[in-house]
Amino acid sequence: MDTDTVRSPAGNEAEGRRREQRGWYFYDWACSVYSTSVVTVFLGPYLTSVAEAAADADGFVHPLGIPVRAGSFFAYSISLSVILAVLVMPLVGAVADRTGRKKPLLAAAAYTGAAATTGMFFLDGDRYLLGGLLLVVANAAQAVAMMLYNSYLPQIAPPEERDAVSSRGWAFGYAAGALVLVLNLVLYTGHERFGLSEGMAVRICLASAGLWWGAFALVPLRRLRDRRAPAREPGKAGEAAALSGFRQLAATIRDMRGHPLTLAFLLAYLVYNDGIQTVITQASVYGSKELGLGQSTLIVAVLLVQVLAVAGALAMGRLARRYGAKRTILGSLVAWTLTLAAGYFLPAGAPMWFFVLASGIGLVLGGSQALSRSLFSHLVPPGKEAEYFSAYEVSDRGMSWLGPLLFGLTYQLTGSYRDAIISLVGFFVLGFALLARVPVRRAIADAGNPVPERI
């Protein structure tokens, strides 16, 4: 028998796993364009302009009869979308765990988000309520889909492969974001040559992110496969799944009380990560409305962030190997604080200084988040990785509404985006203070894990 033409079961399993991994990478490729082009670059300034067009003489819009300053509407919509995502994620997660049918749920979440994003093409004139609704739906759907997407990682990669597989997915997302931003830049800056108005060019960029998301989501949905759920009592597979999800989350948090140092680190992370997420979503509004910068300048700035985030993550990884992850994260929080303080004093109409600010954000963005996740992994008791990281993700989303809310409220009360951006410094200062108090070596030992030589 020709052994070259017959594959062993182990060889078939490895090839099947690699096929799933390649499909898995493409979901990051598909959905990261939404985060980059829609949330970070185009939608904030554009939706704010639409809200301003609908505002009364005092600069307020009135959704559901509530007076809201037009410049705060985008930030409030982000907060509402996060609250909705936090309510939905435990429900969907429980159904996925009980039935083992993640793929249909991933498809539903992905195409709900893609459809809402594509619908942003119709966001013109003074349709700010339509824009807010589409943003809430798309952002919540993306959060649910990412939860399901991340939950595939332990199934498609053994422990020794997970770091590499996760990193490749992350790299695919940044590559897609940069590629589509270049295409957006060509369309936006050349809109007159294409016979398009500026607003139409923005709407095409928004809608194209939804089409990209939906088209490339087909790849993971074809290659990923569902696993049979663990045996349960007859008739219990989907019954009370929602309640089960919240019960599991509550049980995990109760278990964390037995590991108070792990809980202390998680609290610190939630505080400073909320600041990070708010900077990401509100920086383009600040650049557009306060500094008077054009959309093409914002696109180039975000491209700069995309490239430097990769370089910064690699550099901070090397720093962590030399100085330890905790010290490196603390250093990054100092850098975040200084960057925001510098942003407060940026002169209007000066793109070069905004690029310098974007460079500072890019250099600390990827590394501060990546090192936080890896440090948390040392604090998780063995055998409880899935449930602790589930609580980590839900808690992360659960806090990420506070920063945009503070940003929006500060602008509503002061009318100044400079005051709104400087208000975020508190997240980094408090996060630094909380993290500095966590004895991570003792926390790792208390969790029952071996303590690395340098941490």
GUDREN-19310 format. One record per residue: residue in one letter; x, y negated, z of N, C-alpha, C in turn. Coordinates in steps of 0.05 Angstrom, whole numbers, padded with zeros to 5 digits, always signed. Each point is the difference from the previous one (the first is absolute). Layout:
<pts>
aXYZXYZXYZ
...
</pts>
This chain:
<pts>
m+00017+00024+00000-00017-00024+00000+00018-00025+00000
d-00008-00020-00016+00016-00024-00002-00008-00018+00024
t+00019-00002+00019-00006-00015+00024-00002-00030-00005
d+00011-00009-00023-00002-00029-00006-00028-00008-00006
t-00017+00019-00009-00027-00007-00009-00021+00005+00022
v+00009+00011+00023-00019+00006+00021+00007-00017+00025
r-00018-00015+00009+00005-00017+00023-00009+00014+00025
s+00015-00003+00021-00007+00011+00026-00023-00016+00012
p-00015+00012+00018-00021-00016+00014+00011-00025+00013
a+00024+00002+00011+00011-00024+00013+00006-00022-00021
g+00010+00009-00024+00006-00019-00021-00026-00013-00010
n-00021+00016-00003-00026-00012-00009-00010-00019+00021
e+00003+00006+00026-00009-00018+00021+00015-00026-00001
a+00027+00002-00003+00016-00025-00001-00007-00017-00024
e-00005+00013-00023-00007-00015-00024-00028-00014+00004
g-00019+00015+00012-00026-00012+00005+00002-00023+00019
r+00018+00002+00020+00003-00021+00019+00012-00025-00013
r+00020+00005-00018+00012-00023-00014-00020-00014-00018
r-00018+00016-00012-00021-00011-00018-00018-00018+00017
e-00008+00009+00023-00017-00016+00017+00014-00025+00009
q+00025+00002+00007+00016-00023+00009+00001-00021-00022
r+00005+00009-00025+00001-00020-00022-00027-00013-00004
g-00022+00015+00003-00026-00012-00001-00005-00020+00023
w+00009+00008+00023-00003-00017+00024+00013-00027-00003
y+00024+00000-00012+00015-00025-00004-00018-00020-00016
f-00015+00011-00019-00015-00018-00018-00023-00014+00013
y-00009+00009+00024-00021-00016+00012+00012-00026+00011
d+00024+00000+00010+00013-00025+00008+00004-00017-00024
w+00008+00012-00022+00003-00015-00025-00026-00013-00009
a-00022+00014+00005-00027-00010-00008-00009-00023+00017
c+00001+00003+00027-00014-00019+00018+00017-00023+00009
s+00027+00003-00002+00017-00022+00010-00004-00025-00016
v-00009+00002-00025-00004-00024-00016-00022-00017+00012
y-00020+00013+00012-00021-00015+00014+00012-00017+00022
s+00016+00013+00017+00012-00015+00023+00017-00023-00010
t+00016+00005-00021+00019-00021-00009-00014-00022-00016
s-00013+00008-00022-00011-00020-00018-00025-00014+00011
v-00018+00016+00013-00025-00011+00008+00002-00014+00027
v+00008+00016+00021-00001-00011+00027+00023-00020+00005
t+00024+00006-00010+00023-00016+00007+00003-00025-00018
v-00007+00003-00026+00005-00022-00019-00025-00016-00008
f-00018+00013-00014-00021-00015-00014-00025-00006+00016
l-00010+00019+00015-00027-00004+00011-00002-00022+00021
g+00020-00002+00017-00001-00020+00022-00004-00028-00011
p+00019-00010-00017-00004-00027-00011-00025-00003-00017
y-00006+00021-00016-00023-00002-00019-00026+00000+00015
l-00004+00018+00019-00024+00001+00016-00004-00026+00016
t+00022-00010+00010-00001-00025+00015-00009-00023-00018
s+00009+00000-00025-00009-00021-00019-00029+00003-00006
v-00009+00025-00003-00029+00005-00006-00017-00010+00024
a+00010+00006+00024-00015-00009+00024+00000-00030+00002
e+00022-00013-00007+00001-00029+00001-00019-00012-00020
a-00004+00014-00023-00019-00010-00020-00029+00001+00010
a-00005+00019+00019-00027+00003+00011-00004-00015+00026
a+00021-00013+00010-00001-00013+00026-00016-00026-00001
d-00010-00007+00024-00015-00025+00002+00020-00024+00002
a-00011-00023+00005+00017-00024+00001+00021+00001+00022
d-00005+00015+00021+00019+00002+00022+00020+00023-00004
g-00002+00015-00023+00019+00021-00005-00008+00027+00012
f-00026+00003+00007-00009+00025+00012-00019+00015-00019
v+00003+00027+00000-00020+00017-00012-00017+00012+00022
h-00023+00013-00007-00018+00009+00021-00010+00028-00006
p+00018+00020+00001-00009+00028-00003-00018+00008+00023
l-00024+00010-00006-00020+00008+00020-00006-00022+00019
g+00002-00025-00010-00006-00023+00017+00022-00008+00019
i+00023+00013-00001+00022-00006+00019+00019-00020-00013
p+00006-00022+00013+00018-00019-00012+00029+00010+00001
v+00012+00002-00023+00028+00010-00003+00015-00018-00018
r+00023-00010+00010+00017-00017-00017+00009+00017-00024
a-00001-00011-00024+00005+00015-00025+00028+00012+00001
g+00019-00014+00012+00027+00011+00001+00004+00024+00019
s-00020+00005+00017+00001+00022+00018-00015+00025-00010
f-00015-00003-00022-00018+00021-00009+00016+00026-00007
f+00022-00003-00014+00015+00024-00008+00011+00015+00024
a+00011-00015+00020+00011+00013+00024-00022+00014+00015
y-00024-00012+00002-00022+00013+00015-00009+00025-00015
s+00000-00001-00027-00008+00024-00015+00019+00023+00004
i+00026-00006+00001+00020+00021+00006-00006+00012+00027
s-00005-00017+00021-00006+00010+00026-00024+00019+00000
l-00022-00008-00014-00024+00016-00001+00005+00026-00014
s+00017+00000-00021+00006+00025-00014+00015+00020+00018
v+00017-00011+00017+00016+00018+00018-00019+00012+00021
i-00018-00016+00011-00019+00010+00019-00017+00022-00012
l-00009-00004-00025-00016+00021-00013+00017+00025-00004
a+00025-00003-00008+00017+00023-00004+00004+00016+00025
v+00003-00014+00022+00005+00014+00026-00025+00016+00008
l-00024-00011-00006-00024+00015+00006-00004+00024-00018
v+00009-00002-00025-00005+00022-00019+00021+00022+00002
m+00026-00008+00005+00021+00020-00001-00004+00024+00018
p-00007-00003+00025-00004+00024+00017-00022+00018-00011
l-00021-00012-00012-00022+00016-00011+00010+00017-00023
v+00014-00013-00019+00010+00014-00024+00021+00020+00008
g+00018-00007+00019+00020+00019+00008-00011+00025+00013
a-00021-00004+00016-00013+00024+00013-00012+00018-00021
v-00014-00012-00020-00012+00017-00021+00022+00014-00016
a+00022-00013-00006+00022+00012-00015+00012+00024+00016
d+00004-00004+00026+00012+00021+00016-00019+00024+00003
r-00026-00006+00004-00019+00022+00004-00006+00016-00025
t-00001-00013-00023-00007+00014-00024+00024+00008-00017
g+00023-00012+00004+00023+00005-00016-00002-00012-00028
r-00020-00016-00005-00005-00011-00027+00009-00029-00001
k+00027-00004+00000+00010-00027+00000-00002-00013-00028
k+00004+00017-00021+00002-00012-00027-00026-00014-00008
p-00024+00011+00004-00024-00016-00008-00002-00026+00016
l+00008+00001+00025-00001-00024+00017+00020-00021-00010
l+00025+00010-00007+00020-00018-00011-00010-00013-00026
a-00013+00017-00017-00010-00011-00026-00022-00021+00005
a-00018+00006+00019-00021-00019+00006+00011-00027+00010
a+00019+00001+00019+00012-00024+00010+00016-00015-00021
a+00016+00015-00016+00016-00013-00020-00017-00014-00021
y-00020+00013-00010-00016-00012-00021-00020-00021+00010
t-00007+00001+00025-00015-00022+00012+00017-00025+00000
g+00025+00003+00009+00019-00022+00001+00007-00010-00028
a+00004+00018-00019+00007-00008-00027-00023-00014-00013
a-00024+00009+00004-00024-00013-00012-00004-00028+00011
a+00003-00003+00027-00003-00026+00012+00021-00019-00010
t+00025+00010-00004+00021-00017-00010-00005-00008-00029
t-00008+00019-00016-00007-00007-00028-00022-00020-00002
g-00019+00002+00019-00023-00019+00001+00009-00029+00005
m+00024-00004+00010+00010-00027+00005+00003-00016-00026
f-00002+00013-00023+00000-00014-00025-00023-00020-00001
f-00022+00006+00014-00024-00017-00001+00000-00022+00022
l+00023-00003+00013+00002-00020+00021+00008-00027-00012
d-00020-00016-00006+00006-00027-00012-00019-00020+00012
g+00003-00024-00008-00017-00022+00009+00001-00003+00030
d-00023+00002+00014-00001-00003+00029-00010+00026+00013
r+00006+00023-00012-00009+00026+00010+00018+00010+00023
y+00003-00015+00020+00019+00008+00021-00011+00023+00016
l-00027+00002+00003-00012+00023+00015+00005+00026-00015
l-00002+00000-00026+00007+00024-00016+00029+00007+00004
g+00018-00020+00000+00028+00006+00004+00005+00011+00028
g-00013-00011+00020+00004+00011+00027-00010+00028+00003
l-00023+00006-00012-00011+00027+00001+00018+00020-00014
l+00009-00007-00024+00018+00018-00015+00026+00005+00015
l+00011-00021+00013+00024+00003+00015-00004+00018+00024
v-00022-00003+00014-00005+00017+00024-00002+00029-00009
v-00015+00005-00021-00004+00028-00010+00027+00012-00009
a+00014-00015-00017+00025+00010-00011+00021+00005+00021
n+00003-00019+00019+00021+00003+00020-00006+00023+00019
a-00026+00003+00008-00007+00022+00018+00003+00027-00015
a-00008+00001-00025+00003+00025-00015+00030+00007-00003
q+00017-00020-00005+00028+00006-00002+00012+00012+00025
a-00009-00011+00023+00010+00010+00026-00009+00029+00004
v-00025+00006-00006-00010+00028+00003+00015+00019-00018
a+00004-00009-00025+00014+00017-00020+00029+00005+00009
m+00013-00021+00011+00028+00004+00009+00002+00019+00023
m-00020+00000+00018+00000+00019+00022-00001+00028-00011
l-00018+00005-00019-00002+00027-00012+00025+00007-00015
y+00011-00019-00015+00024+00005-00015+00023+00007+00018
n+00004-00014+00022+00021+00006+00019-00003+00027+00013
s-00025+00008+00004-00005+00026+00013+00008+00024-00016
y+00005-00004-00026+00010+00022-00017+00029+00006+00005
l+00015-00020+00010+00029+00004+00001+00009+00025+00015
p-00011+00006+00024+00008+00025+00014-00007+00025-00015
q-00020-00002-00018-00009+00024-00015+00017+00005-00025
i+00011-00021-00011+00015+00004-00026+00030+00000+00004
a+00009-00006+00024+00029-00001+00005+00007+00012+00027
p+00019+00020+00000+00009+00011+00026+00016-00022+00015
p+00005+00004+00026+00013-00021+00016+00026-00011-00012
e+00016+00018-00012+00026-00008-00010-00002-00017-00025
e-00024-00001-00013-00003-00015-00025-00016-00026+00004
r-00012-00003+00024-00020-00022+00002+00012-00028-00002
d+00024-00004+00011+00012-00027-00002+00004-00007-00029
a+00011+00019-00016+00006-00006-00028-00026-00004-00016
v-00020+00018+00005-00025-00002-00015-00014-00027+00007
s-00001-00006+00026-00013-00025+00008+00014-00024-00012
s+00027+00000-00001+00015-00022-00010-00005-00004-00030
r-00002+00023-00015-00005-00002-00029-00027-00012-00005
g-00020+00007+00016-00027-00011-00004+00001-00030+00005
w+00014-00008+00021+00003-00029+00007+00014-00015-00023
a+00021+00013-00012+00014-00013-00022-00017-00002-00025
f-00017+00021-00005-00018-00002-00023-00019-00024+00003
g-00010-00004+00024-00018-00023+00004+00013-00026-00005
y+00024-00004+00010+00014-00026-00004+00006-00003-00030
a+00008+00022-00014+00006-00002-00028-00025-00009-00016
a-00023+00013+00006-00024-00008-00014-00008-00029+00005
g+00002-00008+00026-00006-00027+00006+00017-00020-00015
a+00026+00005-00002+00018-00018-00014-00006+00000-00030
l-00005+00023-00012-00006+00002-00028-00025-00016-00008
v-00021+00004+00015-00025-00013-00007+00002-00030+00006
l+00015-00008+00020+00004-00029+00005+00014-00013-00024
v+00019+00014-00012+00014-00011-00023-00021-00004-00023
l-00017+00020-00004-00021-00003-00021-00019-00022+00007
n-00007-00003+00026-00017-00022+00008+00013-00027-00005
l+00026-00001+00005+00014-00026-00004+00000-00008-00029
v+00004+00020-00018-00001-00006-00029-00027-00010-00008
l-00022+00013+00010-00027-00008-00007-00007-00027+00011
y+00007-00004+00026-00008-00025+00013+00015-00024-00012
t+00026+00002-00003+00016-00023-00009-00006-00005-00030
g-00008+00020-00015-00006-00003-00028-00029+00000-00007
h-00017-00007+00020-00029+00003-00005-00010-00018-00022
e+00012-00023-00004-00008-00017-00022+00006+00012-00027
r+00023+00013-00002+00007+00013-00025-00019+00023-00006
f-00011+00012+00021-00019+00022-00004-00029-00010-00003
g-00003-00026+00000-00027-00012-00003-00017+00003+00025
l+00013+00001+00024-00015+00004+00025+00003-00024+00018
s-00021-00005+00015+00002-00020+00021+00016+00012+00024
e+00009-00018+00017+00015+00010+00024-00017+00018+00017
g-00025-00007+00005-00018+00016+00016-00005+00027-00013
m-00004+00001-00026-00004+00025-00014+00024+00018+00002
a+00024-00012-00002+00025+00016+00003+00001+00013+00027
v-00007-00015+00021+00001+00011+00027-00021+00022+00003
r-00023-00004-00011-00021+00021+00002+00008+00026-00015
i+00014-00003-00022+00010+00023-00015+00021+00015+00017
c+00017-00016+00013+00021+00013+00017-00013+00015+00023
l-00021-00012+00012-00014+00014+00022-00013+00025-00010
a-00015-00002-00022-00014+00024-00010+00019+00021-00010
s+00022-00008-00011+00019+00020-00011+00012+00017+00023
a+00002-00011+00024+00010+00015+00023-00020+00023+00006
g-00026-00006-00002-00020+00021+00005+00001+00021-00022
l+00003-00008-00025+00002+00020-00021+00025+00017+00003
w+00022-00012+00007+00025+00015+00005-00004+00020+00022
w-00012-00009+00022-00005+00017+00023-00017+00024-00008
g-00021-00005-00014-00018+00022-00008+00013+00019-00020
a+00015-00010-00019+00012+00017-00021+00022+00018+00012
f+00018-00010+00016+00022+00016+00010-00009+00017+00024
a-00022-00006+00013-00011+00018+00021-00007+00027-00011
l-00005+00002-00026-00006+00025-00012+00022+00021+00003
v+00025-00010+00001+00023+00019+00001+00000+00015+00027
p-00001-00014+00023-00001+00015+00025-00025+00016+00003
l-00022-00010-00010-00025+00015+00003+00000+00026-00017
r+00016+00001-00021+00003+00025-00015+00020+00019+00013
r+00020-00011+00013+00022+00018+00009-00002+00008+00030
l-00011-00017+00016-00004+00007+00028-00022+00021+00003
r+00002+00017+00020-00021+00020+00004-00008+00000+00029
d-00025+00007+00004-00011+00002+00027+00009+00026+00013
r+00004-00001+00026+00006+00025+00016-00025+00007+00016
r-00003+00026+00004-00023+00009+00016+00003-00010+00028
a-00022-00010+00011+00000-00010+00027+00002+00024+00019
p+00011-00004+00025+00000+00021+00019-00029+00010+00006
a-00002+00026+00006-00026+00012+00004-00014-00014+00024
r-00026-00005-00004-00016-00013+00021-00026+00015+00003
e-00015-00007+00020-00026+00012+00003-00018-00004-00024
p-00017+00019-00008-00017-00003-00023-00017-00025+00004
g-00002-00015-00023-00017-00023+00000+00012-00025+00013
k+00025+00003+00009+00013-00023+00014+00019-00016-00017
a+00004+00009-00025+00021-00012-00017-00003-00030-00003
g-00025-00009-00005-00003-00029-00004-00017-00012+00022
e-00011+00016+00018-00018-00010+00021+00014-00018+00020
a-00011-00023+00005+00011-00018+00020+00029-00007-00005
a+00007-00001-00026+00028-00006-00007+00008-00028+00009
a-00018-00019-00003+00006-00028+00008+00006-00001+00030
l-00018+00012+00016+00004-00001+00029+00026+00014+00007
s+00006+00023-00014+00024+00015+00005+00025-00018-00005
g-00001-00016-00021+00023-00016-00007+00006-00020+00023
f-00021-00014+00010+00005-00019+00022+00008+00015+00025
r-00011+00024+00005+00007+00015+00024+00030+00008-00001
q+00009+00008-00024+00028+00008-00003+00018-00024+00005
l-00007-00023-00012+00016-00024+00004+00001-00008+00030
a-00023+00002+00013-00001-00006+00029+00016+00020+00016
a-00001+00026-00008+00015+00020+00015+00030-00005-00004
t+00009-00008-00024+00028-00005-00005+00010-00023+00017
i-00017-00021+00001+00008-00024+00016+00002+00008+00030
r-00019+00017+00009+00001+00009+00028+00026+00016+00005
d+00007+00016-00020+00025+00016+00003+00024-00018+00001
m-00001-00022-00015+00023-00019+00000+00004-00013+00028
r-00021+00000+00016+00004-00011+00027+00020+00016+00016
g+00002+00026-00007+00021+00017+00012+00028-00007-00010
h+00002-00016-00020+00026-00009-00011-00001-00030-00002
p+00001-00014+00023-00005-00029+00000+00022-00015-00016
l+00024+00010-00002+00020-00014-00015-00005+00001-00030
t-00011+00023-00009-00008+00001-00028-00022-00020-00005
l-00019-00002+00018-00022-00019-00002+00010-00028+00000
a+00021-00005+00016+00011-00027+00002+00013-00008-00026
f+00015+00019-00013+00011-00006-00026-00022-00005-00021
l-00021+00016+00001-00021-00003-00020-00013-00028+00003
l-00004-00009+00025-00011-00027+00004+00018-00022-00012
a+00026+00003+00005+00019-00020-00011-00002+00000-00030
y+00000+00024-00012-00001+00002-00029-00026-00013-00011
l-00022+00006+00012-00026-00011-00009+00001-00030+00000
v+00013-00012+00020+00000-00029+00001+00017-00012-00022
y+00025+00009-00002+00017-00013-00021-00007+00008-00028
n-00011+00025-00004-00008+00008-00026-00024-00016-00010
d-00017-00009+00018-00023-00017-00007+00011-00026-00012
g+00021-00011+00012+00013-00024-00011+00011+00005-00027
i+00013+00023-00004+00011+00007-00027-00022+00001-00021
q-00021+00015+00007-00022+00003-00020-00013-00026-00007
t-00002-00018+00020-00013-00026-00005+00017-00017-00018
v+00026+00000+00004+00019-00015-00017-00003+00010-00029
i-00001+00026-00004-00002+00012-00026-00025-00010-00015
t-00023+00000+00015-00025-00008-00013-00005-00030-00003
q+00013-00016+00017-00006-00029+00000+00022-00017-00012
a+00023+00012-00006+00023-00016-00010-00007-00014-00027
s-00015+00014-00017-00006-00013-00026-00020-00023+00003
v-00018+00003+00019-00019-00023+00006+00016-00024+00010
y+00019+00006+00018+00017-00022+00011+00016-00014-00023
g+00012+00017-00017+00016-00011-00022-00017-00016-00019
s-00024+00009-00006-00017-00013-00019-00012-00025+00011
k-00013+00002+00023-00017-00022+00010+00016-00020+00016
e+00020+00008+00015+00015-00019+00017+00025-00011-00015
l+00014+00018-00015+00024-00009-00013-00004-00008-00029
g-00024+00005-00010-00007-00009-00027+00015+00014-00022
l+00007+00026+00005+00015+00015-00020-00019+00014-00019
g+00010+00003-00025-00016+00012-00021-00001+00031+00003
q-00019+00012-00015-00003+00029+00002+00025+00015-00010
s+00013-00011-00021+00024+00014-00010+00022+00000+00020
t+00002-00022+00016+00020-00001+00021-00006+00022+00021
l-00025+00003+00007-00008+00020+00020+00006+00028-00010
i-00005+00005-00026+00006+00027-00011+00030+00006+00002
v+00016-00019-00008+00029+00004+00001+00009+00005+00029
a-00012-00015+00019+00008+00003+00028-00007+00028+00010
v-00024+00011-00008-00007+00026+00009+00017+00022-00014
l+00007-00005-00025+00019+00018-00013+00026+00001+00015
l+00009-00023+00009+00025-00001+00016-00003+00016+00026
v-00024-00003+00013-00005+00016+00024+00001+00030-00006
q-00012+00008-00022-00001+00028-00007+00028+00012-00003
v+00017-00014-00014+00027+00010-00004+00017+00000+00026
l-00002-00022+00014+00017-00003+00024-00010+00018+00023
a-00026+00007+00000-00010+00018+00020+00013+00027-00001
v+00006+00010-00024+00014+00025-00003+00029-00003+00011
a+00013-00021-00009+00028-00004+00008+00001-00005+00031
g-00019-00015+00010+00000-00005+00029-00005+00025+00016
a-00018+00017-00009-00005+00025+00014+00025+00017+00002
l+00014+00002-00023+00025+00016+00000+00021-00012+00018
a+00002-00027-00001+00020-00013+00017-00007+00003+00030
m-00025-00003+00007-00008+00003+00028+00002+00029+00009
g-00003+00019-00019+00005+00028+00007+00028+00005+00008
r+00019-00013-00014+00028+00003+00007+00006-00014+00027
l-00012-00023+00004+00003-00014+00026-00010+00017+00023
a-00022+00014-00005-00012+00017+00021+00019+00023+00007
r+00013+00011-00020+00019+00022+00006+00024-00010+00016
r+00006-00026-00002+00023-00011+00015-00009-00011+00027
y-00022-00015+00001-00008-00013+00024-00025+00012+00014
g-00013+00018-00014-00025+00012+00011-00024-00014-00011
a-00022+00016-00002-00025-00011-00013-00012-00022+00017
k-00001+00003+00026-00013-00020+00017+00014-00027-00003
r+00026-00001+00002+00014-00025-00003-00004-00013-00027
t+00000+00017-00021-00003-00010-00027-00028-00011-00004
i-00021+00013+00011-00027-00011-00001-00002-00026+00015
l+00012-00002+00024+00000-00025+00015+00013-00022-00016
g+00022+00006-00013+00014-00020-00017-00018-00009-00023
s-00015+00019-00012-00018-00007-00022-00023-00019+00010
l-00009+00004+00025-00021-00017+00011+00010-00028+00004
v+00026-00003+00008+00012-00026+00002+00001-00013-00028
a+00007+00016-00020+00001-00010-00028-00028-00009-00009
w-00020+00016+00006-00028-00008-00007-00007-00027+00013
t+00007-00003+00025-00007-00025+00014+00013-00024-00013
l+00026+00003-00005+00015-00022-00013-00011-00006-00028
t-00008+00021-00014-00010-00004-00027-00026-00015+00000
l-00018+00007+00019-00025-00015+00002+00004-00029+00009
a+00019-00004+00019+00006-00027+00009+00010-00017-00023
a+00017+00013-00017+00010-00015-00024-00022-00005-00019
g-00019+00019-00003-00022-00004-00018-00018-00024+00008
y-00002-00005+00026-00015-00023+00009+00011-00027-00011
f+00026-00001-00003+00013-00025-00008+00005-00001-00031
l-00008+00020-00015+00005-00001-00029-00013-00024-00013
p+00015-00014-00016-00011-00023-00014-00020+00009-00022
a-00021-00015-00004-00019+00006-00022+00013-00004-00027
g-00008+00017-00019+00009-00004-00028+00029+00007-00004
a+00012+00018+00017+00028+00007-00002+00002+00031-00003
p-00002+00011-00025-00001+00029-00003+00025+00013+00010
m+00024-00013-00002+00024+00014+00008+00000+00007+00029
w-00010-00018+00017-00001+00006+00029-00020+00022+00006
f-00021+00001-00016-00020+00022+00004+00013+00026-00008
f+00017+00001-00020+00014+00024-00008+00019+00009+00023
v+00013-00020+00013+00017+00007+00022-00016+00013+00022
l-00024-00011+00006-00018+00011+00020-00008+00029-00008
a-00007+00004-00026-00008+00026-00009+00023+00020+00003
s+00025-00009-00005+00023+00017+00004+00002+00009+00029
g-00004-00018+00018+00001+00007+00028-00021+00020+00008
i-00024-00003-00011-00022+00019+00006+00007+00027-00012
g+00010+00000-00025+00006+00026-00013+00021+00015+00015
l+00021-00013+00010+00022+00014+00013-00008+00013+00026
v-00021-00010+00013-00008+00012+00026-00026+00016-00003
l-00014-00002-00022-00026+00012-00002+00001+00031+00000
g+00013+00012-00019+00000+00029-00002+00014+00013+00023
g+00022-00011+00009+00015+00012+00022-00014+00000+00026
s-00013-00022+00007-00013-00002+00026-00023+00020+00002
q-00015+00004-00021-00021+00020+00000+00010+00028-00001
a+00019+00006-00017+00011+00027-00002+00013+00009+00026
l+00016-00017+00012+00013+00007+00025-00020+00003+00023
s-00021-00015+00000-00021+00003+00021-00013+00027-00002
r-00006+00009-00025-00012+00026-00003+00018+00022+00008
s+00026-00002-00007+00018+00021+00007+00006+00001+00030
l+00001-00024+00013+00004+00000+00029-00025+00012+00014
f-00023-00006-00010-00024+00011+00013+00000+00031-00002
s+00011+00010-00022+00000+00030-00004+00016+00013+00022
h+00020-00013+00012+00015+00011+00022-00016+00001+00026
l-00020-00017+00001-00016-00003+00025-00025+00018+00001
v-00004+00016-00021-00024+00017-00002+00007+00027+00012
p-00016+00010+00019+00004+00027+00011-00001+00021-00021
p+00018+00020+00000+00000+00021-00020-00027+00014-00002
g-00008+00005-00024-00026+00014-00005-00024-00019-00001
k+00005-00026+00004-00023-00019-00001+00005-00022-00021
e+00017+00007-00020+00007-00020-00019-00024-00011-00015
a-00018+00018-00010-00022-00009-00017-00019-00018+00016
e-00008+00008+00024-00019-00016+00014+00012-00027+00010
y+00025+00000+00007+00013-00025+00009+00003-00020-00023
f+00007+00011-00024+00003-00018-00023-00027-00009-00010
s-00021+00017+00004-00027-00009-00007-00008-00024+00017
a+00005+00002+00026-00006-00022+00018+00018-00025-00006
y+00024+00005-00008+00019-00021-00009-00012-00016-00023
e-00010+00015-00020-00011-00014-00024-00026-00014+00006
v-00018+00013+00015-00025-00013+00006+00004-00024+00018
s+00018+00003+00020+00006-00023+00018+00013-00023-00015
d+00018+00007-00019+00013-00020-00017-00021-00016-00014
r-00019+00013-00014-00021-00014-00014-00018-00015+00020
g-00003+00012+00023-00018-00013+00020+00010-00026+00010
m+00026-00005+00000+00011-00025+00009+00004-00020-00023
s+00000+00010-00025+00008-00017-00022-00020-00021-00008
w-00023-00001+00014-00019-00021-00005+00006-00025+00017
l+00015+00003+00021+00004-00022+00019+00017-00023-00012
g+00021+00007-00014+00017-00020-00013-00015-00017-00020
p-00013+00012-00020-00015-00016-00019-00022-00017+00014
l-00012+00011+00021-00020-00015+00014+00012-00025+00013
l+00023+00004+00013+00014-00023+00013+00008-00020-00021
f+00011+00009-00023+00007-00017-00022-00024-00017-00009
g-00022+00014-00005-00025-00014-00009-00010-00019+00020
l-00001+00008+00026-00010-00018+00021+00018-00025+00003
t+00026+00005-00001+00019-00023+00003-00005-00020-00023
y-00003+00010-00024-00005-00018-00023-00027-00014+00004
q-00020+00016+00009-00027-00012+00003+00000-00023+00020
l+00016+00004+00022+00000-00021+00021+00018-00023-00007
t+00022+00005-00014+00020-00022-00005+00000-00010-00029
g-00010+00016-00019+00001-00008-00028+00028+00001-00011
s+00019+00013+00014+00028+00000-00009+00009+00029-00003
y+00010+00007-00024+00011+00026-00004+00027+00003+00014
r+00014-00022+00004+00025+00001+00015-00005+00009+00029
d-00020-00011+00012-00007+00009+00027-00009+00029+00000
a-00014+00008-00021-00010+00028-00002+00024+00019-00002
i+00020-00006-00016+00023+00018-00004+00017+00001+00025
i+00004-00022+00013+00017+00000+00024-00014+00014+00024
s-00027+00002-00001-00014+00014+00021+00007+00029+00001
l+00010+00011-00022+00007+00029-00002+00026+00006+00014
v+00016-00020+00007+00025+00005+00015-00005+00015+00026
g-00023-00006+00012-00006+00013+00026-00001+00030-00002
f-00008+00012-00023+00000+00029-00003+00028+00011+00002
f+00019-00014-00012+00027+00011+00000+00014-00005+00027
v-00005-00022+00012+00012-00005+00027-00011+00020+00020
l-00027+00003+00001-00011+00019+00019+00008+00029-00007
g+00000+00007-00025+00009+00027-00008+00029+00005+00008
f+00017-00020-00003+00028+00003+00009+00002+00005+00030
a-00015-00016+00015+00000+00003+00029-00010+00028+00009
l-00021+00009-00013-00011+00027+00007+00019+00022-00007
l+00012-00002-00024+00018+00021-00009+00025+00001+00017
a+00010-00024+00007+00025-00001+00015-00003+00014+00027
r-00024+00001+00011-00005+00013+00026-00003+00030-00001
v-00001+00011-00025-00004+00029-00003+00028+00015+00002
p+00004+00017+00020+00025+00015+00001-00002+00024-00019
v+00008-00003-00025-00006+00020-00020+00013+00027+00005
r+00024+00000+00012+00013+00025+00005-00016+00016+00020
r-00009-00013+00021-00017+00014+00020-00027+00008-00012
a-00010-00017-00018-00026+00006-00013+00002+00025-00017
i+00023+00003-00014+00004+00024-00017+00002+00025+00018
a+00016-00002+00021+00003+00023+00018-00027+00007+00013
d-00016-00020+00009-00026+00005+00012-00019+00013-00020
a+00003-00005-00026-00017+00013-00019+00008+00029-00006
g+00024+00008+00011+00009+00027-00004+00016+00004-00025
n+00012-00021-00011+00017+00001-00024+00029-00004+00007
p+00018+00011-00016+00029-00005+00004+00006-00030-00005
v+00017-00011+00016+00006-00029-00002+00024-00003-00020
p-00003-00014-00022+00022-00004-00018+00023-00015+00013
e+00024+00003-00011+00023-00013+00012-00003-00030-00001
r-00012-00010-00022-00004-00029-00002-00029-00005-00009
i-00015-00015+00017-00028-00005-00006-00007-00029+00009
</pts>
